[in-house]
């Protein structure tokens, strides 16, 4: 792939990733707001403006490094986490579950709508390519975030389900969360577990994968 092709490919992949991450973080903020916490709203994060959710490392540098290191075959990243004050929630133990799952559910909802468009509306090849990538990255982002390793969303769900004592011990793993994640990625654990699930979810939406 030539340099101009790499630049165009990254720009397209990054734009699609940014859409998925923005929907994800907005859903977290909206869920928290509906459950009593206005922190995201007053922080300017209850918005679908992608600029409000960009983190210099996780949103820009990490996707660029992954893209270049895989010769344009893979791009992934994360947005700046929406701030949440769990003390403001009406029922913190239960509400943390809904807040945690809201981001992945929003991505799956967007993926489902995208899949229906691909299934039922004849589109030019470029539109099919863009929407297929939007579908894929939303499913990947949803399933990846449901992994119960802090600080991913799955850990928030599990923290809400565990008894209080175990919950506090579990959340203490957060300081090691990114080390665990990168170790799993390096060992190929996610390749063997995540991608088959991604394919299963996409096929369940009626789209070939």
N, C-alpha and C positions, 0 to 999 in steps of 0.2 A: 504494500500500500504506500503510495507516494505521500509526501508531506502535506500537500493541499488536501488530499483525500482523508488523511488522518485528522487534520484540523476540522474539516467539515463533519466527519463522522463523530468526533468528540463533541462538537457543538450540538449536534442533533441528540446524541445520547445524554449529554448533560442537561439539555432543555427538558427532555422527557423525564429524567431523574428528578429534576427540580420541581416539576409539576406534581409528581408522586409524593415527594417529601413535603411539599407545601400543603397538600390535601391531608396528609398524615398528621402534621403538627397542628393544623387548624382544627382537626377533629378532636385532638387532645384538649386544646384550649376551649373549644365549644362545650365539650363534655364537662370539663371542670367548672366552667361558668354556669352551666345549667344545674350543677350540683352544689353551687354556693360559693365557689372561689372565683373572684374577679381579677386575680393577679395577671393572667394572660391578657385580659382586656386592657387593663391599665398599663401593661408593658408594651402595648402596641402589637401583640402577637395574635390577637383574635382577628386575623385577616388572611385573605388568600393572595396577598401581595408576596411573591417569593422573596423579595429583598429583605423582608422582616425576619426571615427564617434562616438566612445564610450564616454559616459558621466558616471562617477562613480555612481551617484545617479540614474538618469533616465534610464540608460541602464543596470545596473547591480543590484543595491540594490532594486529598485522598483519592477522589475520582480521577484526577489527572494522572497521578502516579500509577494507579491500577490500570488505567487505559493504556498508558505508555509501556508499562512493564508486561502487558499481555498482548502487545502489538495491535491494539484496537479491538480485542475480542471481549473485554469485560470492563464494565464501569459500575461502580457502586459507591455510596457515600451515605451521609446522614446530615440532617438539618440540626440547627441549634435547638436543644430541648426547650419546650414551652415551660416557663416557670409555674410551679403549682405550690400553693400553700395548703397542705393537707389539713392544717388546723381549722381552716375556714370551711371545710366540707361538712355537710349535714350529717353524714354517717361515714367517717373516714375509712373504716375497715371494709365496708361494702363499696363505697364510691371509688376507691383506688382501683378496684377491679374494672369498673366501667370506664374509667379514664384510661387505664392501661390497654383495654381491648378496643377502644374507640378508634385509634389510629389504624391498626390493621384492618378493622372492619370497613373503614372509609376507603382504604386501598382496594379491598376486595370488592366493594360496591362499585368503585370506578372501573375496576377490571371487568366486572360482570357487564356493565353498560357498554364498555368498549367491545367486549366479545359479541354482544348482540348486534352492534353496528356492523362488525366484521361479518357476521353470519347472514344478516338480512338486507344489507344495503350494498349494491354494487359500487365499488370504488376504484379509482385509478391505482396503479401499482404503488406509487409513492405514498398515497394515503394509507394503503394496506400495510406498507412497511412501517410507517410511523405509528399507526394504531396497534400493530402487532407488538412493537417494542414497548408501547405504553402499557399494554396488557401484561406483558412479561414482567416489566420492572415493578408494576403494582403488586403482582402476586408474589414476586421475590421479596419485596420490601415487607409485605404483610406477614409472610411465613417466617422470614428471618427475625422480625421483631417479636414474634410469638415464642421464640426460644427463651426458656426461663433462666437466662444468665443476666445478672445485673450489669448495666442499667437498661437492658432491653425491656420492651413492654411486657413480655411474658413473665418477667420477674415481678412486676407490679401486680399482675394477676395472682401469681403464686403467693406473694406477700399478703395479699388480702384474704387468701384462703387458709393460710397457716395460722395456728394458735399464736397469740401475741409473743410469747417467749421465743418460739422458733422463728417467727417473723423477724424479730430484731437480730437474731443470730444470722439469719439468711441475708438480710440486707447489708450486713457487715462485709459480705463478699464483694460488694460493689467496687471497693478500692482495687480489687484484682480482676474485675470483670473484663476489661479490655485485653489484659494479658491472656485470660482464658479464651476469649474470642479469637484473638490472633493465633493462639496455639492450635485451636480447633481448625481454623482456616488453613494453617500451614500443614497440619496433619491430614488434611483432606476429608475431615469428618463431615463437613457441611456438603461437600460434593457428593458423598455417598448417601446422605440423608435428605438434604434440602431439595436437590434438583429432581429426584423422583417425585417428591411431593408437589413441586411446582408443576410438573407435567400432568400429574393427576388432577390438580385443581383446574388447570386450563382446559383439559379434556372434559371435565365435568361441566364446564360452561359451554360445551358444544363446539369448541374450536380445536383443530388438529394441532399437535405439538410434537 
